[in-house]
Amino acid sequence: MNNKTIHDKVFKERAKIDGTIDKQTDELMCDYNVMRFPFGRYAASCEGDYFVTFWGKILY
C-alpha cells in the first residue's frame, strides 16, 4: 500500500471520529500526513495519530 492509499483509508474511517473533520460544519480542520515507520506506516493529523500495518490494519 502506498501513502495515498493509506491516507484515504484512514481519512475515510477516522476523520469524523477523531475531529479531523468538524462535526458541525464538515470542514477539514487538518489533514493526515503519512510516513514510513518500522513494519508499516504512521498516519498523523493535529487531532489523531495511527499506526497502519503493512497489510492495511489501522491500530488506534
C-alpha distance matrix in Angstrom:
0.0 3.8 6.8 8.2 6.1 6.7 10.1 11.0 10.4 12.4 14.8 15.6 16.2 17.9 19.4 22.7 23.1 22.7 24.7 22.2 23.8 27.6 28.8 32.1 31.2 27.5 27.1 24.0 25.3 22.5 18.8 15.8 14.9 11.5 12.0 11.2 13.1 14.3 12.3 9.4 9.4 12.5 13.0 16.7 19.2 23.0 23.3 20.6 17.9 15.3 13.4 10.0 9.7 7.1 7.6 7.3 11.1 12.6 15.6 18.4
3.8 0.0 3.8 5.6 5.4 6.4 8.7 10.2 10.9 12.5 14.2 15.7 16.9 18.1 18.9 22.5 23.2 22.4 23.9 21.0 22.7 26.5 28.2 31.2 30.0 26.4 25.5 22.3 23.5 20.4 16.7 13.9 12.5 9.3 9.9 9.8 12.6 14.6 13.5 10.4 9.2 11.8 11.9 15.3 17.6 21.3 22.2 19.9 17.4 15.4 14.0 11.2 11.8 9.6 11.0 10.1 13.6 14.2 17.1 19.4
6.8 3.8 0.0 3.8 5.5 5.1 6.0 8.6 9.9 10.5 11.9 14.1 15.4 15.9 16.3 20.0 20.8 19.6 20.9 17.8 19.7 23.5 25.4 28.4 27.2 23.7 22.5 19.1 20.0 16.8 13.1 10.3 8.7 5.8 7.3 8.5 11.5 14.3 14.0 10.5 8.0 9.5 8.9 12.0 14.0 17.7 18.8 16.8 14.5 13.1 12.4 10.4 12.1 11.1 12.8 11.1 13.8 13.4 16.0 17.8
8.2 5.6 3.8 0.0 3.8 5.5 5.0 6.2 8.6 10.0 10.4 12.1 14.3 15.2 15.0 18.6 20.0 19.3 20.1 16.8 18.1 21.9 23.7 26.5 25.0 21.4 20.3 17.2 18.8 15.9 12.2 10.2 9.7 8.1 10.5 12.2 15.2 18.0 17.4 13.8 11.3 12.4 10.7 13.3 14.5 18.1 19.1 17.5 15.9 14.8 14.8 12.6 14.6 13.7 14.6 12.3 15.1 14.6 17.6 19.1
6.1 5.4 5.5 3.8 0.0 3.8 5.5 5.2 6.2 8.7 9.8 10.6 12.4 14.1 14.7 18.0 19.1 19.0 20.3 17.5 18.6 22.4 23.7 26.7 25.5 21.8 21.4 18.5 20.3 17.8 14.1 11.9 12.0 9.9 12.2 13.2 15.6 17.8 16.5 12.9 11.1 12.7 11.3 14.4 15.9 19.6 19.8 17.8 16.1 14.3 13.9 11.1 12.7 11.7 11.7 9.3 12.3 12.4 15.9 17.7
6.7 6.4 5.1 5.5 3.8 0.0 3.8 5.4 5.1 6.1 8.3 9.8 10.7 11.7 12.8 16.3 16.8 16.3 18.1 15.5 17.2 21.0 22.3 25.6 24.8 21.2 20.8 17.7 18.8 16.2 12.7 9.7 9.9 7.4 9.9 11.0 12.8 15.2 13.9 10.2 8.1 9.2 7.9 11.2 13.2 16.9 17.0 14.6 12.6 10.5 10.2 7.6 9.8 9.8 10.3 7.4 9.7 9.2 12.4 14.2
10.1 8.7 6.0 5.0 5.5 3.8 0.0 3.8 5.5 5.4 5.9 8.5 10.1 10.4 10.4 14.1 15.2 14.4 15.4 12.4 14.1 17.9 19.6 22.6 21.6 18.0 17.3 14.0 15.3 12.6 9.0 6.5 7.4 6.5 9.9 12.2 14.2 17.2 16.7 12.9 9.9 9.8 7.1 9.5 10.5 14.2 14.5 12.8 11.5 10.6 11.5 9.9 12.9 13.3 14.1 10.9 12.6 11.0 13.9 14.7
11.0 10.2 8.6 6.2 5.2 5.4 3.8 0.0 3.8 5.6 5.1 6.0 8.6 10.0 9.9 13.1 14.7 14.9 15.7 13.0 13.6 17.4 18.5 21.5 20.4 16.6 16.4 13.8 15.8 13.9 10.6 9.1 10.9 10.3 13.6 15.7 17.6 20.3 19.3 15.5 13.1 13.2 10.5 12.6 13.0 16.4 16.2 14.8 14.1 13.0 14.1 12.0 14.7 15.0 14.8 11.4 13.1 12.0 15.3 16.1
10.4 10.9 9.9 8.6 6.2 5.1 5.5 3.8 0.0 3.8 5.5 5.2 6.2 8.4 9.8 12.7 13.5 14.0 15.7 13.7 14.6 18.2 18.8 22.1 21.6 17.9 18.3 15.8 17.5 15.8 12.7 10.7 12.5 11.2 14.3 15.7 17.0 19.2 17.6 14.0 12.2 12.6 10.3 12.8 13.8 17.2 16.3 14.2 13.3 11.4 12.1 9.8 12.2 13.0 12.2 8.6 9.7 8.8 12.4 13.5
12.4 12.5 10.5 10.0 8.7 6.1 5.4 5.6 3.8 0.0 3.8 5.5 5.2 5.6 7.2 10.5 10.8 10.6 12.6 10.7 12.3 15.9 16.7 20.3 20.0 16.5 16.7 14.0 15.0 13.2 10.5 8.2 10.4 9.7 12.9 14.7 15.6 18.1 17.0 13.4 11.1 10.4 7.6 9.6 10.5 13.8 12.7 10.4 9.6 8.2 9.8 8.6 11.9 13.6 13.5 9.7 9.8 7.4 10.3 10.6
14.8 14.2 11.9 10.4 9.8 8.3 5.9 5.1 5.5 3.8 0.0 3.8 5.6 5.5 4.9 8.3 9.8 9.9 10.8 8.4 9.2 12.9 14.0 17.3 16.6 13.0 13.1 10.6 12.1 10.8 8.3 7.4 10.5 11.0 14.6 17.1 18.4 21.2 20.5 16.8 14.1 13.0 9.5 10.4 10.0 12.9 11.9 10.8 11.2 10.8 13.1 12.3 15.6 17.0 16.9 13.2 13.5 11.1 13.7 13.3
15.6 15.7 14.1 12.1 10.6 9.8 8.5 6.0 5.2 5.5 3.8 0.0 3.8 6.0 6.3 8.3 10.0 11.4 12.4 10.8 10.6 13.9 14.1 17.3 16.9 13.2 14.2 12.5 14.6 14.0 11.9 11.2 14.2 14.3 17.8 19.8 21.0 23.4 22.1 18.6 16.4 15.8 12.7 14.0 13.6 16.3 14.8 13.6 14.1 13.2 15.2 13.8 16.6 18.0 17.0 13.3 13.4 11.7 14.6 14.5
16.2 16.9 15.4 14.3 12.4 10.7 10.1 8.6 6.2 5.2 5.6 3.8 0.0 3.8 6.4 7.9 8.0 9.8 11.9 11.2 11.6 14.6 14.2 17.8 18.2 14.8 16.2 14.5 15.9 15.3 13.5 12.3 15.2 14.9 18.1 19.8 20.2 22.4 20.9 17.6 15.9 15.1 12.4 13.6 13.7 16.2 14.1 12.3 12.7 11.4 13.4 12.3 15.1 17.1 15.9 12.2 11.3 9.2 11.7 11.4
17.9 18.1 15.9 15.2 14.1 11.7 10.4 10.0 8.4 5.6 5.5 6.0 3.8 0.0 3.8 5.8 5.2 6.0 8.4 8.1 9.3 12.1 12.2 16.0 16.6 13.5 14.5 12.6 13.2 12.7 11.5 10.4 13.6 14.0 17.2 19.2 19.4 21.8 20.9 17.7 15.5 13.8 10.9 11.2 10.8 12.8 10.4 8.7 9.9 9.5 12.4 12.3 15.7 18.1 17.7 13.9 12.6 9.6 11.1 9.7
19.4 18.9 16.3 15.0 14.7 12.8 10.4 9.9 9.8 7.2 4.9 6.3 6.4 3.8 0.0 3.8 5.5 5.7 6.2 4.9 5.6 8.8 9.6 13.2 13.3 10.1 10.7 8.8 9.6 9.6 8.8 9.0 12.7 14.0 17.5 20.2 20.9 23.7 23.2 19.8 17.1 15.1 11.6 11.0 9.4 11.1 9.0 8.8 10.7 11.5 14.6 14.8 18.4 20.5 20.4 16.6 15.9 12.9 14.4 12.8
22.7 22.5 20.0 18.6 18.0 16.3 14.1 13.1 12.7 10.5 8.3 8.3 7.9 5.8 3.8 0.0 3.8 5.8 5.5 6.2 5.2 7.0 6.5 10.2 11.1 8.3 10.1 9.5 10.4 11.6 11.8 12.6 16.3 17.8 21.3 23.9 24.4 27.1 26.5 23.2 20.7 18.6 15.2 14.3 12.3 13.1 10.5 10.9 13.5 14.4 17.7 18.0 21.4 23.7 23.3 19.5 18.4 15.4 16.6 14.5
23.1 23.2 20.8 20.0 19.1 16.8 15.2 14.7 13.5 10.8 9.8 10.0 8.0 5.2 5.5 3.8 0.0 3.8 5.7 7.7 8.2 9.5 8.6 12.4 14.0 11.8 13.4 12.6 12.6 13.4 13.6 13.6 17.0 18.2 21.3 23.5 23.4 25.8 25.2 22.2 20.0 17.8 14.8 13.9 12.5 13.1 9.8 9.5 12.1 12.7 16.1 16.8 20.1 22.9 22.5 18.8 17.0 13.8 14.3 11.7
22.7 22.4 19.6 19.3 19.0 16.3 14.4 14.9 14.0 10.6 9.9 11.4 9.8 6.0 5.7 5.8 3.8 0.0 3.8 5.8 7.9 9.4 9.8 13.5 14.7 12.8 13.3 11.7 10.7 11.0 11.6 11.4 14.6 16.1 19.0 21.4 21.2 23.8 23.7 20.8 18.3 15.5 12.6 11.0 9.4 9.6 6.1 6.0 9.1 10.7 14.4 15.8 19.3 22.2 22.4 18.9 17.2 13.5 13.5 10.6
24.7 23.9 20.9 20.1 20.3 18.1 15.4 15.7 15.7 12.6 10.8 12.4 11.9 8.4 6.2 5.5 5.7 3.8 0.0 3.8 5.2 5.9 7.2 10.5 11.5 9.9 10.1 8.9 7.6 8.9 10.5 11.6 15.0 17.2 20.3 23.2 23.4 26.4 26.5 23.5 20.6 17.7 14.4 12.2 9.5 8.9 5.9 7.9 11.4 13.6 17.3 18.7 22.4 25.0 25.3 21.7 20.4 16.8 17.1 14.3
22.2 21.0 17.8 16.8 17.5 15.5 12.4 13.0 13.7 10.7 8.4 10.8 11.2 8.1 4.9 6.2 7.7 5.8 3.8 0.0 3.8 6.5 9.0 11.9 11.7 9.4 8.6 6.2 5.3 5.7 6.8 8.3 11.9 14.4 17.7 20.8 21.5 24.8 25.0 21.7 18.5 15.8 12.2 10.2 7.1 7.4 5.9 7.7 10.5 12.7 16.3 17.3 21.1 23.3 23.8 20.2 19.5 16.1 17.0 14.8
23.8 22.7 19.7 18.1 18.6 17.2 14.1 13.6 14.6 12.3 9.2 10.6 11.6 9.3 5.6 5.2 8.2 7.9 5.2 3.8 0.0 3.8 6.2 8.9 8.3 5.7 5.5 4.6 5.5 7.5 8.8 11.0 14.7 17.1 20.7 23.8 24.8 28.0 28.0 24.5 21.4 19.0 15.3 13.7 10.7 10.9 9.5 11.3 14.1 15.9 19.4 19.9 23.6 25.6 25.8 22.0 21.5 18.3 19.6 17.5
27.6 26.5 23.5 21.9 22.4 21.0 17.9 17.4 18.2 15.9 12.9 13.9 14.6 12.1 8.8 7.0 9.5 9.4 5.9 6.5 3.8 0.0 3.8 5.6 5.6 4.9 5.3 6.4 6.4 9.6 11.9 14.4 17.9 20.6 24.0 27.2 28.0 31.2 31.3 28.0 24.9 22.3 18.6 16.6 13.3 12.5 10.8 13.4 16.7 18.8 22.4 23.3 26.9 29.2 29.3 25.5 24.7 21.4 22.3 19.8
28.8 28.2 25.4 23.7 23.7 22.3 19.6 18.5 18.8 16.7 14.0 14.1 14.2 12.2 9.6 6.5 8.6 9.8 7.2 9.0 6.2 3.8 0.0 3.8 5.9 5.5 8.0 9.7 10.1 13.1 14.9 16.9 20.6 22.9 26.4 29.3 29.9 32.8 32.6 29.3 26.5 24.1 20.6 18.9 16.0 15.4 13.1 15.0 18.3 20.0 23.5 24.2 27.7 30.1 29.8 25.9 24.8 21.7 22.6 20.0
32.1 31.2 28.4 26.5 26.7 25.6 22.6 21.5 22.1 20.3 17.3 17.3 17.8 16.0 13.2 10.2 12.4 13.5 10.5 11.9 8.9 5.6 3.8 0.0 3.8 5.9 8.2 11.0 11.6 15.1 17.3 19.8 23.4 26.0 29.5 32.6 33.3 36.4 36.2 32.9 30.0 27.5 23.9 22.0 18.9 17.9 15.9 18.3 21.7 23.6 27.2 27.9 31.4 33.7 33.4 29.5 28.6 25.5 26.4 23.8
31.2 30.0 27.2 25.0 25.5 24.8 21.6 20.4 21.6 20.0 16.6 16.9 18.2 16.6 13.3 11.1 14.0 14.7 11.5 11.7 8.3 5.6 5.9 3.8 0.0 3.8 5.4 8.9 10.1 13.7 15.8 18.8 22.3 25.0 28.6 31.9 33.0 36.3 36.2 32.7 29.6 27.3 23.5 21.7 18.4 17.7 16.4 19.0 22.1 24.1 27.6 28.0 31.6 33.5 33.4 29.5 29.0 26.1 27.4 25.0
27.5 26.4 23.7 21.4 21.8 21.2 18.0 16.6 17.9 16.5 13.0 13.2 14.8 13.5 10.1 8.3 11.8 12.8 9.9 9.4 5.7 4.9 5.5 5.9 3.8 0.0 3.8 6.6 8.9 11.8 13.2 15.9 19.5 21.9 25.6 28.8 30.1 33.2 33.0 29.5 26.4 24.3 20.6 19.2 16.2 16.2 14.9 16.9 19.7 21.3 24.6 24.8 28.3 30.1 29.8 26.0 25.6 22.9 24.5 22.5
27.1 25.5 22.5 20.3 21.4 20.8 17.3 16.4 18.3 16.7 13.1 14.2 16.2 14.5 10.7 10.1 13.4 13.3 10.1 8.6 5.5 5.3 8.0 8.2 5.4 3.8 0.0 3.8 6.1 9.1 10.9 14.2 17.5 20.4 23.9 27.4 28.9 32.3 32.4 28.9 25.6 23.3 19.5 17.8 14.5 14.2 13.8 16.2 19.0 21.0 24.3 24.6 28.3 29.9 30.1 26.3 26.3 23.4 24.9 23.0
24.0 22.3 19.1 17.2 18.5 17.7 14.0 13.8 15.8 14.0 10.6 12.5 14.5 12.6 8.8 9.5 12.6 11.7 8.9 6.2 4.6 6.4 9.7 11.0 8.9 6.6 3.8 0.0 3.8 5.7 7.1 10.5 13.7 16.7 20.2 23.7 25.2 28.7 29.0 25.5 22.1 19.8 16.0 14.3 11.0 11.2 11.3 13.5 15.9 17.9 21.1 21.5 25.2 26.7 27.2 23.5 23.7 20.7 22.3 20.6
25.3 23.5 20.0 18.8 20.3 18.8 15.3 15.8 17.5 15.0 12.1 14.6 15.9 13.2 9.6 10.4 12.6 10.7 7.6 5.3 5.5 6.4 10.1 11.6 10.1 8.9 6.1 3.8 0.0 3.8 7.1 10.3 13.3 16.6 19.8 23.3 24.5 28.0 28.7 25.4 21.9 19.1 15.5 13.0 9.3 8.4 8.8 11.7 14.4 17.1 20.5 21.6 25.4 27.2 28.1 24.5 24.3 21.0 21.9 19.8
22.5 20.4 16.8 15.9 17.8 16.2 12.6 13.9 15.8 13.2 10.8 14.0 15.3 12.7 9.6 11.6 13.4 11.0 8.9 5.7 7.5 9.6 13.1 15.1 13.7 11.8 9.1 5.7 3.8 0.0 3.8 7.0 9.6 13.1 16.1 19.8 21.1 24.7 25.6 22.3 18.7 15.9 12.4 9.9 6.3 6.3 7.9 10.2 12.1 14.8 17.9 19.0 22.7 24.4 25.6 22.2 22.3 19.1 20.1 18.3
18.8 16.7 13.1 12.2 14.1 12.7 9.0 10.6 12.7 10.5 8.3 11.9 13.5 11.5 8.8 11.8 13.6 11.6 10.5 6.8 8.8 11.9 14.9 17.3 15.8 13.2 10.9 7.1 7.1 3.8 0.0 3.8 6.6 9.8 13.2 16.8 18.5 22.1 22.8 19.3 15.7 13.3 9.7 8.2 5.6 7.7 9.2 10.1 11.0 13.0 15.6 16.2 19.8 21.1 22.4 19.0 19.6 16.7 18.2 17.1
15.8 13.9 10.3 10.2 11.9 9.7 6.5 9.1 10.7 8.2 7.4 11.2 12.3 10.4 9.0 12.6 13.6 11.4 11.6 8.3 11.0 14.4 16.9 19.8 18.8 15.9 14.2 10.5 10.3 7.0 3.8 0.0 3.8 6.4 9.8 13.3 14.8 18.4 19.0 15.5 11.9 9.6 6.0 5.2 4.5 8.0 9.3 8.7 8.4 9.8 12.1 12.6 16.2 17.5 19.0 15.8 16.4 13.6 15.1 14.4
14.9 12.5 8.7 9.7 12.0 9.9 7.4 10.9 12.5 10.4 10.5 14.2 15.2 13.6 12.7 16.3 17.0 14.6 15.0 11.9 14.7 17.9 20.6 23.4 22.3 19.5 17.5 13.7 13.3 9.6 6.6 3.8 0.0 3.8 6.6 10.3 12.3 16.1 17.2 13.9 10.1 8.1 5.5 5.3 6.3 9.5 11.6 10.7 9.3 10.4 11.7 12.3 15.5 16.5 18.6 16.0 17.0 14.6 15.8 15.7
11.5 9.3 5.8 8.1 9.9 7.4 6.5 10.3 11.2 9.7 11.0 14.3 14.9 14.0 14.0 17.8 18.2 16.1 17.2 14.4 17.1 20.6 22.9 26.0 25.0 21.9 20.4 16.7 16.6 13.1 9.8 6.4 3.8 0.0 3.8 7.1 9.3 12.9 13.7 10.3 6.6 5.6 4.3 6.5 9.0 12.5 14.0 12.1 9.6 9.4 9.6 9.5 12.3 12.8 15.2 12.9 14.3 12.5 14.0 14.8
12.0 9.9 7.3 10.5 12.2 9.9 9.9 13.6 14.3 12.9 14.6 17.8 18.1 17.2 17.5 21.3 21.3 19.0 20.3 17.7 20.7 24.0 26.4 29.5 28.6 25.6 23.9 20.2 19.8 16.1 13.2 9.8 6.6 3.8 0.0 3.8 6.4 10.1 11.6 9.0 5.6 5.3 6.6 8.6 11.6 14.7 16.4 14.3 11.3 10.8 9.9 10.1 12.1 12.2 15.3 13.9 15.4 14.0 14.9 16.1
11.2 9.8 8.5 12.2 13.2 11.0 12.2 15.7 15.7 14.7 17.1 19.8 19.8 19.2 20.2 23.9 23.5 21.4 23.2 20.8 23.8 27.2 29.3 32.6 31.9 28.8 27.4 23.7 23.3 19.8 16.8 13.3 10.3 7.1 3.8 0.0 3.8 6.9 8.5 6.5 4.6 6.2 8.9 11.4 14.8 17.9 19.3 16.7 13.3 12.0 9.9 9.7 10.4 10.1 13.6 13.1 14.8 14.1 14.9 16.7
13.1 12.6 11.5 15.2 15.6 12.8 14.2 17.6 17.0 15.6 18.4 21.0 20.2 19.4 20.9 24.4 23.4 21.2 23.4 21.5 24.8 28.0 29.9 33.3 33.0 30.1 28.9 25.2 24.5 21.1 18.5 14.8 12.3 9.3 6.4 3.8 0.0 3.8 6.2 5.4 4.8 5.8 9.5 11.8 15.5 18.2 19.2 16.3 12.6 11.0 8.2 9.0 9.2 9.8 13.4 13.2 14.0 13.3 13.1 15.0
14.3 14.6 14.3 18.0 17.8 15.2 17.2 20.3 19.2 18.1 21.2 23.4 22.4 21.8 23.7 27.1 25.8 23.8 26.4 24.8 28.0 31.2 32.8 36.4 36.3 33.2 32.3 28.7 28.0 24.7 22.1 18.4 16.1 12.9 10.1 6.9 3.8 0.0 3.8 5.6 7.3 9.0 12.8 15.2 18.9 21.6 22.3 19.1 15.3 13.2 9.9 10.3 9.2 9.4 13.0 13.8 14.4 14.4 13.8 16.2
12.3 13.5 14.0 17.4 16.5 13.9 16.7 19.3 17.6 17.0 20.5 22.1 20.9 20.9 23.2 26.5 25.2 23.7 26.5 25.0 28.0 31.3 32.6 36.2 36.2 33.0 32.4 29.0 28.7 25.6 22.8 19.0 17.2 13.7 11.6 8.5 6.2 3.8 0.0 3.8 7.2 9.8 13.2 16.2 20.0 22.9 23.1 19.7 16.0 13.1 9.4 8.7 6.3 6.2 9.6 11.0 11.6 12.5 12.3 15.4
9.4 10.4 10.5 13.8 12.9 10.2 12.9 15.5 14.0 13.4 16.8 18.6 17.6 17.7 19.8 23.2 22.2 20.8 23.5 21.7 24.5 28.0 29.3 32.9 32.7 29.5 28.9 25.5 25.4 22.3 19.3 15.5 13.9 10.3 9.0 6.5 5.4 5.6 3.8 0.0 3.8 7.0 10.0 13.3 16.9 20.2 20.4 17.0 13.4 10.5 7.1 5.6 4.3 4.5 8.0 8.3 9.4 9.9 10.6 13.5
9.4 9.2 8.0 11.3 11.1 8.1 9.9 13.1 12.2 11.1 14.1 16.4 15.9 15.5 17.1 20.7 20.0 18.3 20.6 18.5 21.4 24.9 26.5 30.0 29.6 26.4 25.6 22.1 21.9 18.7 15.7 11.9 10.1 6.6 5.6 4.6 4.8 7.3 7.2 3.8 0.0 3.8 6.5 9.9 13.4 16.8 17.3 14.2 10.7 8.4 5.9 5.1 6.4 7.1 10.2 9.1 10.3 9.6 10.5 12.7
12.5 11.8 9.5 12.4 12.7 9.2 9.8 13.2 12.6 10.4 13.0 15.8 15.1 13.8 15.1 18.6 17.8 15.5 17.7 15.8 19.0 22.3 24.1 27.5 27.3 24.3 23.3 19.8 19.1 15.9 13.3 9.6 8.1 5.6 5.3 6.2 5.8 9.0 9.8 7.0 3.8 0.0 3.8 6.5 10.2 13.3 13.8 10.8 7.3 5.8 4.7 6.1 8.7 10.5 13.2 11.3 11.6 9.6 9.8 10.9
13.0 11.9 8.9 10.7 11.3 7.9 7.1 10.5 10.3 7.6 9.5 12.7 12.4 10.9 11.6 15.2 14.8 12.6 14.4 12.2 15.3 18.6 20.6 23.9 23.5 20.6 19.5 16.0 15.5 12.4 9.7 6.0 5.5 4.3 6.6 8.9 9.5 12.8 13.2 10.0 6.5 3.8 0.0 3.8 7.0 10.5 11.0 8.4 5.6 5.2 6.3 7.3 10.8 12.6 14.5 11.8 12.1 9.4 10.3 10.6
16.7 15.3 12.0 13.3 14.4 11.2 9.5 12.6 12.8 9.6 10.4 14.0 13.6 11.2 11.0 14.3 13.9 11.0 12.2 10.2 13.7 16.6 18.9 22.0 21.7 19.2 17.8 14.3 13.0 9.9 8.2 5.2 5.3 6.5 8.6 11.4 11.8 15.2 16.2 13.3 9.9 6.5 3.8 0.0 3.8 6.9 7.9 5.9 4.0 6.3 8.7 10.6 14.2 16.2 18.2 15.4 15.2 12.0 12.2 11.3
19.2 17.6 14.0 14.5 15.9 13.2 10.5 13.0 13.8 10.5 10.0 13.6 13.7 10.8 9.4 12.3 12.5 9.4 9.5 7.1 10.7 13.3 16.0 18.9 18.4 16.2 14.5 11.0 9.3 6.3 5.6 4.5 6.3 9.0 11.6 14.8 15.5 18.9 20.0 16.9 13.4 10.2 7.0 3.8 0.0 3.8 5.4 5.4 6.1 9.0 12.0 13.8 17.5 19.5 21.2 18.0 17.8 14.4 14.8 13.2
23.0 21.3 17.7 18.1 19.6 16.9 14.2 16.4 17.2 13.8 12.9 16.3 16.2 12.8 11.1 13.1 13.1 9.6 8.9 7.4 10.9 12.5 15.4 17.9 17.7 16.2 14.2 11.2 8.4 6.3 7.7 8.0 9.5 12.5 14.7 17.9 18.2 21.6 22.9 20.2 16.8 13.3 10.5 6.9 3.8 0.0 3.8 6.1 8.0 11.6 14.8 17.1 20.7 23.0 24.7 21.5 20.9 17.4 17.2 14.9
23.3 22.2 18.8 19.1 19.8 17.0 14.5 16.2 16.3 12.7 11.9 14.8 14.1 10.4 9.0 10.5 9.8 6.1 5.9 5.9 9.5 10.8 13.1 15.9 16.4 14.9 13.8 11.3 8.8 7.9 9.2 9.3 11.6 14.0 16.4 19.3 19.2 22.3 23.1 20.4 17.3 13.8 11.0 7.9 5.4 3.8 0.0 3.8 7.2 10.6 14.2 16.4 20.1 22.8 24.0 20.7 19.5 15.8 15.4 12.6
20.6 19.9 16.8 17.5 17.8 14.6 12.8 14.8 14.2 10.4 10.8 13.6 12.3 8.7 8.8 10.9 9.5 6.0 7.9 7.7 11.3 13.4 15.0 18.3 19.0 16.9 16.2 13.5 11.7 10.2 10.1 8.7 10.7 12.1 14.3 16.7 16.3 19.1 19.7 17.0 14.2 10.8 8.4 5.9 5.4 6.1 3.8 0.0 3.8 6.9 10.5 12.9 16.5 19.4 20.6 17.4 16.0 12.3 11.7 9.0
17.9 17.4 14.5 15.9 16.1 12.6 11.5 14.1 13.3 9.6 11.2 14.1 12.7 9.9 10.7 13.5 12.1 9.1 11.4 10.5 14.1 16.7 18.3 21.7 22.1 19.7 19.0 15.9 14.4 12.1 11.0 8.4 9.3 9.6 11.3 13.3 12.6 15.3 16.0 13.4 10.7 7.3 5.6 4.0 6.1 8.0 7.2 3.8 0.0 3.8 7.1 9.9 13.3 16.2 17.7 14.9 13.7 10.2 9.4 7.7
15.3 15.4 13.1 14.8 14.3 10.5 10.6 13.0 11.4 8.2 10.8 13.2 11.4 9.5 11.5 14.4 12.7 10.7 13.6 12.7 15.9 18.8 20.0 23.6 24.1 21.3 21.0 17.9 17.1 14.8 13.0 9.8 10.4 9.4 10.8 12.0 11.0 13.2 13.1 10.5 8.4 5.8 5.2 6.3 9.0 11.6 10.6 6.9 3.8 0.0 3.8 6.3 9.7 12.8 14.2 11.5 10.0 6.6 6.0 5.5
13.4 14.0 12.4 14.8 13.9 10.2 11.5 14.1 12.1 9.8 13.1 15.2 13.4 12.4 14.6 17.7 16.1 14.4 17.3 16.3 19.4 22.4 23.5 27.2 27.6 24.6 24.3 21.1 20.5 17.9 15.6 12.1 11.7 9.6 9.9 9.9 8.2 9.9 9.4 7.1 5.9 4.7 6.3 8.7 12.0 14.8 14.2 10.5 7.1 3.8 0.0 3.8 6.5 9.6 11.4 9.5 8.3 6.0 5.3 6.9
10.0 11.2 10.4 12.6 11.1 7.6 9.9 12.0 9.8 8.6 12.3 13.8 12.3 12.3 14.8 18.0 16.8 15.8 18.7 17.3 19.9 23.3 24.2 27.9 28.0 24.8 24.6 21.5 21.6 19.0 16.2 12.6 12.3 9.5 10.1 9.7 9.0 10.3 8.7 5.6 5.1 6.1 7.3 10.6 13.8 17.1 16.4 12.9 9.9 6.3 3.8 0.0 3.8 6.6 8.0 5.8 5.5 4.5 6.1 8.9
9.7 11.8 12.1 14.6 12.7 9.8 12.9 14.7 12.2 11.9 15.6 16.6 15.1 15.7 18.4 21.4 20.1 19.3 22.4 21.1 23.6 26.9 27.7 31.4 31.6 28.3 28.3 25.2 25.4 22.7 19.8 16.2 15.5 12.3 12.1 10.4 9.2 9.2 6.3 4.3 6.4 8.7 10.8 14.2 17.5 20.7 20.1 16.5 13.3 9.7 6.5 3.8 0.0 3.8 5.4 5.2 5.3 6.6 7.7 11.2
7.1 9.6 11.1 13.7 11.7 9.8 13.3 15.0 13.0 13.6 17.0 18.0 17.1 18.1 20.5 23.7 22.9 22.2 25.0 23.3 25.6 29.2 30.1 33.7 33.5 30.1 29.9 26.7 27.2 24.4 21.1 17.5 16.5 12.8 12.2 10.1 9.8 9.4 6.2 4.5 7.1 10.5 12.6 16.2 19.5 23.0 22.8 19.4 16.2 12.8 9.6 6.6 3.8 0.0 3.8 5.5 7.6 9.7 11.4 14.9
7.6 11.0 12.8 14.6 11.7 10.3 14.1 14.8 12.2 13.5 16.9 17.0 15.9 17.7 20.4 23.3 22.5 22.4 25.3 23.8 25.8 29.3 29.8 33.4 33.4 29.8 30.1 27.2 28.1 25.6 22.4 19.0 18.6 15.2 15.3 13.6 13.4 13.0 9.6 8.0 10.2 13.2 14.5 18.2 21.2 24.7 24.0 20.6 17.7 14.2 11.4 8.0 5.4 3.8 0.0 3.8 6.1 9.3 11.6 15.2
7.3 10.1 11.1 12.3 9.3 7.4 10.9 11.4 8.6 9.7 13.2 13.3 12.2 13.9 16.6 19.5 18.8 18.9 21.7 20.2 22.0 25.5 25.9 29.5 29.5 26.0 26.3 23.5 24.5 22.2 19.0 15.8 16.0 12.9 13.9 13.1 13.2 13.8 11.0 8.3 9.1 11.3 11.8 15.4 18.0 21.5 20.7 17.4 14.9 11.5 9.5 5.8 5.2 5.5 3.8 0.0 3.8 6.3 9.4 12.7
11.1 13.6 13.8 15.1 12.3 9.7 12.6 13.1 9.7 9.8 13.5 13.4 11.3 12.6 15.9 18.4 17.0 17.2 20.4 19.5 21.5 24.7 24.8 28.6 29.0 25.6 26.3 23.7 24.3 22.3 19.6 16.4 17.0 14.3 15.4 14.8 14.0 14.4 11.6 9.4 10.3 11.6 12.1 15.2 17.8 20.9 19.5 16.0 13.7 10.0 8.3 5.5 5.3 7.6 6.1 3.8 0.0 3.8 6.4 9.7
12.6 14.2 13.4 14.6 12.4 9.2 11.0 12.0 8.8 7.4 11.1 11.7 9.2 9.6 12.9 15.4 13.8 13.5 16.8 16.1 18.3 21.4 21.7 25.5 26.1 22.9 23.4 20.7 21.0 19.1 16.7 13.6 14.6 12.5 14.0 14.1 13.3 14.4 12.5 9.9 9.6 9.6 9.4 12.0 14.4 17.4 15.8 12.3 10.2 6.6 6.0 4.5 6.6 9.7 9.3 6.3 3.8 0.0 3.8 6.4
15.6 17.1 16.0 17.6 15.9 12.4 13.9 15.3 12.4 10.3 13.7 14.6 11.7 11.1 14.4 16.6 14.3 13.5 17.1 17.0 19.6 22.3 22.6 26.4 27.4 24.5 24.9 22.3 21.9 20.1 18.2 15.1 15.8 14.0 14.9 14.9 13.1 13.8 12.3 10.6 10.5 9.8 10.3 12.2 14.8 17.2 15.4 11.7 9.4 6.0 5.3 6.1 7.7 11.4 11.6 9.4 6.4 3.8 0.0 3.8
18.4 19.4 17.8 19.1 17.7 14.2 14.7 16.1 13.5 10.6 13.3 14.5 11.4 9.7 12.8 14.5 11.7 10.6 14.3 14.8 17.5 19.8 20.0 23.8 25.0 22.5 23.0 20.6 19.8 18.3 17.1 14.4 15.7 14.8 16.1 16.7 15.0 16.2 15.4 13.5 12.7 10.9 10.6 11.3 13.2 14.9 12.6 9.0 7.7 5.5 6.9 8.9 11.2 14.9 15.2 12.7 9.7 6.4 3.8 0.0
